[in-house]
Amino acid sequence: MDFVHPTGSQPKRVIMLLLGESKADYANALAVAHDPPPFHPEAEIWTCNAGFRIWQHDLVFVMDDLEGEAFKWPQYGTELKDHDKPIITSTVYPPWAEVAEPYPFEEICKTLGLQGFDRYFFNTVPYMLAYALAIGVKHVTIFGADYFHPAIGNAREGDIENAHWWLGFLRGRGVGLSIAQNSTLMGMRNAGRPLYGYRHDPRIAMDRKQRALTKQCTEPKQTELDQDELSAGALALIEGRNLTETEVDKAMQTMQAQQRRREYVSD
């Protein structure tokens, strides 16, 4: 893409600090961290609209028409005109020409191969996500992208589907995503709920298996696990040894069968 990112850098990681309820998760993460903040030190921080008043940041997205916003809220327009960080907006008018850059809509569509329905932008978050992908960002962390939230009821904008579409688009292109734990985006507030349709959530076994395969162990490798060991040794037997994937599969299958037998007996 020919567009030059206005911060002058080529960020690979971005933290998006937006204005929904889960923005508090970012402040909480900073407040409890006595060590350096738990975020990548080279990540750029992007915010939107009046978020520039709250957060230290590198870039502001104001995709509303600046002239119209300044007419409704003159103080807001003046603050943006005098802002000391770059602004990306839909249309740059003369009063903001020194601080604002036009959103590179055509360049982004060409870079990402967007045509027809793919040019799907109904609020600021999708613009920010598409921009991040187009300039080569590899990981995006999002706070405050809440289109509704139990703490406040329904938000002004209901188009969470647009943001979800773009999150899927980014994941499909290999971009990593982290979302605030208290966010309604991607149902993060309910991330602990069981997987639909399964009596036993298969993700639990998958995660245990992964831990078993990646855990570093200084004990000598066991070449075989017999049935007695499997019957007696729950998860500790698996996680305490450096097992092959086949052995872990065997252990998991046996433990799951035992669990099913116990449940049917108790039923």
TANOR-V785008 format. One record per backbone hydrogen bond with DSSP energy under -1.0 kcal/mol. CO is the residue of the C=O (numbers start at 1). NH is the residue of the N-H. Records with the same first field share a line. If there is no record, write none. Layout:
CO = NH  NH
//
This chain:
5 = 8
12 = 138  139
13 = 44
14 = 141
15 = 46
16 = 143
20 = 23
21 = 24
22 = 25
23 = 26  27
24 = 28
25 = 29
26 = 30
27 = 31
28 = 32
37 = 39
40 = 43
44 = 15
45 = 58  59
46 = 17
47 = 61
48 = 51
49 = 52
50 = 53
51 = 54  55
59 = 47
60 = 88
61 = 49
65 = 69
66 = 70
67 = 71
68 = 72
69 = 73
73 = 77
74 = 78
75 = 79
76 = 80
77 = 81
78 = 82
80 = 83
86 = 60
87 = 101
88 = 62
89 = 103
93 = 96
94 = 97
96 = 99  100
99 = 87
101 = 89
103 = 105
104 = 108
105 = 109
106 = 110
107 = 111
108 = 112
109 = 114
115 = 118
116 = 119
118 = 120
124 = 128
125 = 129
126 = 130
127 = 131
128 = 132
129 = 133
130 = 134
131 = 135
132 = 137
133 = 136
138 = 176
139 = 14
140 = 178
141 = 16
142 = 180
143 = 18
144 = 20  146
147 = 155
149 = 152  153
153 = 149
158 = 160
160 = 164
161 = 165
162 = 166
163 = 167
164 = 168
165 = 169
166 = 170
167 = 171
168 = 172
170 = 175
171 = 174
176 = 140
178 = 142
180 = 183
183 = 189
184 = 187
185 = 188
187 = 190
188 = 191
190 = 193
195 = 198
201 = 204
202 = 206
203 = 207
204 = 208
205 = 209
206 = 210
207 = 211
208 = 212
209 = 213
210 = 214
211 = 215
226 = 230
227 = 231
228 = 232
229 = 233
235 = 239
236 = 240
238 = 241
241 = 243
244 = 248
245 = 249
246 = 250
247 = 251
248 = 252
249 = 253
250 = 254
251 = 255
252 = 256
253 = 257
254 = 258
255 = 259
256 = 260
257 = 261
258 = 262
259 = 263
260 = 264
261 = 265
262 = 266
263 = 267
//
